[in-house]
């Protein structure tokens, strides 16, 4: 019964014992399922502490924690597919700012959420760390203003960083 429900939802990765890990950037691995609470607006947050991508110039690895928060409408991203998607950046060369914007844009196309934000906290290389943040609020909704407010007030009170 559970397998049939997952297949009906279009999820093929959850519970699959023969997972293939993509070797380069691949948004096609992302899967969704139906939001069972579409009448309620609420946040879903993913903490992804082992994100890896490559510097597009040097080819050296970049490591980050990626934080994704969103307010779903009808569709939600399935977490195993998100894990595989983020893994697909492992051999992908892009700047930190590009990575977080690509992730956000792919998730917007996938789910059409009311609101989404992606924050990358990259470990330093060469003595500097970069923490790009981007967000989006659906046009014509109250979330459009929320996105602007959160962006303009983002990181006014940054946390103490003592591990990098």
JOQUIUR-V369605 format. One record per residue. N is the residue number from 1. RES is the residue in one small letter. OMEGA is omega in degrees with one decimal (NA if undefined). Layout:
n=N res=RES omega=OMEGA
n=N res=RES omega=OMEGA
This chain:
n=1 res=x omega=-178.9
n=2 res=x omega=179.1
n=3 res=x omega=179.2
n=4 res=x omega=178.5
n=5 res=x omega=178.8
n=6 res=x omega=179.2
n=7 res=x omega=178.2
n=8 res=x omega=178.4
n=9 res=x omega=-177.7
n=10 res=x omega=179.1
n=11 res=x omega=-179.7
n=12 res=x omega=-173.6
n=13 res=x omega=-176.5
n=14 res=x omega=179.9
n=15 res=x omega=179.4
n=16 res=x omega=-178.2
n=17 res=x omega=-177.1
n=18 res=x omega=-176.7
n=19 res=x omega=172.9
n=20 res=x omega=179.9
n=21 res=x omega=-179.7
n=22 res=x omega=-178.8
n=23 res=x omega=174.1
n=24 res=x omega=-176.5
n=25 res=x omega=-175.6
n=26 res=x omega=178.8
n=27 res=x omega=-178.9
n=28 res=x omega=179.4
n=29 res=x omega=-178.2
n=30 res=x omega=177.7
n=31 res=x omega=179.7
n=32 res=x omega=170.1
n=33 res=x omega=-175.6
n=34 res=x omega=172.9
n=35 res=x omega=-177.4
n=36 res=x omega=179.0
n=37 res=x omega=-174.6
n=38 res=x omega=179.2
n=39 res=x omega=-178.7
n=40 res=x omega=175.7
n=41 res=x omega=-177.8
n=42 res=x omega=179.8
n=43 res=x omega=168.4
n=44 res=x omega=-177.7
n=45 res=x omega=174.1
n=46 res=x omega=173.8
n=47 res=x omega=-174.7
n=48 res=x omega=-170.6
n=49 res=x omega=-175.2
n=50 res=x omega=179.7
n=51 res=x omega=177.9
n=52 res=x omega=171.8
n=53 res=x omega=-179.8
n=54 res=x omega=171.6
n=55 res=x omega=-177.2
n=56 res=x omega=-179.3
n=57 res=x omega=-174.8
n=58 res=x omega=-175.5
n=59 res=x omega=179.5
n=60 res=x omega=-178.6
n=61 res=x omega=172.6
n=62 res=x omega=-177.4
n=63 res=x omega=-178.5
n=64 res=x omega=162.1
n=65 res=x omega=178.0
n=66 res=x omega=177.1
n=67 res=x omega=179.9
n=68 res=x omega=175.7
n=69 res=x omega=178.3
n=70 res=x omega=174.5
n=71 res=x omega=-174.2
n=72 res=x omega=168.1
n=73 res=x omega=-174.8
n=74 res=x omega=-175.3
n=75 res=x omega=177.8
n=76 res=x omega=179.5
n=77 res=x omega=177.8
n=78 res=x omega=-168.7
n=79 res=x omega=178.9
n=80 res=x omega=178.3
n=81 res=x omega=176.5
n=82 res=x omega=178.2
n=83 res=x omega=179.4
n=84 res=x omega=176.9
n=85 res=x omega=179.9
n=86 res=x omega=175.8
n=87 res=x omega=-176.8
n=88 res=x omega=176.3
n=89 res=x omega=-173.7
n=90 res=x omega=180.0
n=91 res=x omega=-176.6
n=92 res=x omega=179.6
n=93 res=x omega=174.5
n=94 res=x omega=176.1
n=95 res=x omega=-177.4
n=96 res=x omega=-178.2
n=97 res=x omega=178.6
n=98 res=x omega=-178.1
n=99 res=x omega=-177.2
n=100 res=x omega=178.1
n=101 res=x omega=176.5
n=102 res=x omega=178.6
n=103 res=x omega=-179.3
n=104 res=x omega=-178.9
n=105 res=x omega=178.3
n=106 res=x omega=-179.3
n=107 res=x omega=175.1
n=108 res=x omega=178.8
n=109 res=x omega=-177.1
n=110 res=x omega=-168.5
n=111 res=x omega=-171.9
n=112 res=x omega=-178.2
n=113 res=x omega=171.9
n=114 res=x omega=-175.2
n=115 res=x omega=173.9
n=116 res=x omega=172.5
n=117 res=x omega=178.7
n=118 res=x omega=-178.2
n=119 res=x omega=176.6
n=120 res=x omega=177.0
n=121 res=x omega=-173.6
n=122 res=x omega=174.4
n=123 res=x omega=-176.4
n=124 res=x omega=166.8
n=125 res=x omega=-178.0
n=126 res=x omega=175.6
n=127 res=x omega=-180.0
n=128 res=x omega=174.2
n=129 res=x omega=-179.4
n=130 res=x omega=-177.5
n=131 res=x omega=-178.3
n=132 res=x omega=-179.8
n=133 res=x omega=173.6
n=134 res=x omega=177.7
n=135 res=x omega=-176.1
n=136 res=x omega=171.2
n=137 res=x omega=-177.3
n=138 res=x omega=-179.5
n=139 res=x omega=177.5
n=140 res=x omega=177.0
n=141 res=x omega=176.0
n=142 res=x omega=-178.7
n=143 res=x omega=174.6
n=144 res=x omega=178.0
n=145 res=x omega=177.1
n=146 res=x omega=179.4
n=147 res=x omega=-179.9
n=148 res=x omega=-179.4
n=149 res=x omega=-179.5
n=150 res=x omega=179.3
n=151 res=x omega=-176.5
n=152 res=x omega=177.7
n=153 res=x omega=-177.8
n=154 res=x omega=172.1
n=155 res=x omega=174.4
n=156 res=x omega=179.7
n=157 res=x omega=-175.3
n=158 res=x omega=179.0
n=159 res=x omega=175.4
n=160 res=x omega=179.1
n=161 res=x omega=-179.5
n=162 res=x omega=179.1
n=163 res=x omega=179.0
n=164 res=x omega=NA
